[in-house]
Amino acid sequence: MHRDVEPRREQIFGHTAVEALGRPTKLVPPGGAAESQALFERALSGETVRDVHVKRVRKDNSLVDVRLAAAPMYDPTARSEALHGPMRT
């Protein structure tokens, strides 16, 4: 679920901030769930994931190659509670 949306997200994926905020959007293509989960777990464990090349799904269901970065975001008690993950084409 998205708490914040980068302005480039709409340019890359076609989802507006209104469509994405507070809702899950399908970005992971069929067959990519295990890879996505592994990256998610690495980042939540405290690792900063940089420059990982992956395929993602646009709103129109076409595939796009993106570079992903992800880092954990912590609550006041230092517990990782979310990820910050910009994507670039």
Rosetta blueprint (number, residue, H / E / L):
1 M L
2 H E
3 R L
4 D L
5 V L
6 E L
7 P H
8 R H
9 R H
10 E H
11 Q H
12 I H
13 F H
14 G L
15 H L
16 T L
17 A H
18 V H
19 E H
20 A H
21 L E
22 G L
23 R L
24 P L
25 T L
26 K L
27 L L
28 V L
29 P L
30 P L
31 G L
32 G L
33 A H
34 A H
35 E H
36 S H
37 Q H
38 A H
39 L H
40 F H
41 E H
42 R H
43 A H
44 L H
45 S L
46 G L
47 E L
48 T L
49 V E
50 R E
51 D E
52 V E
53 H E
54 V E
55 K E
56 R E
57 V E
58 R L
59 K L
60 D L
61 N L
62 S L
63 L E
64 V E
65 D E
66 V E
67 R E
68 L E
69 A E
70 A E
71 A E
72 P E
73 M E
74 Y E
75 D L
76 P L
77 T L
78 A L
79 R L
80 S E
81 E E
82 A E
83 L E
84 H E
85 G L
86 P L
87 M E
88 R E
89 T L
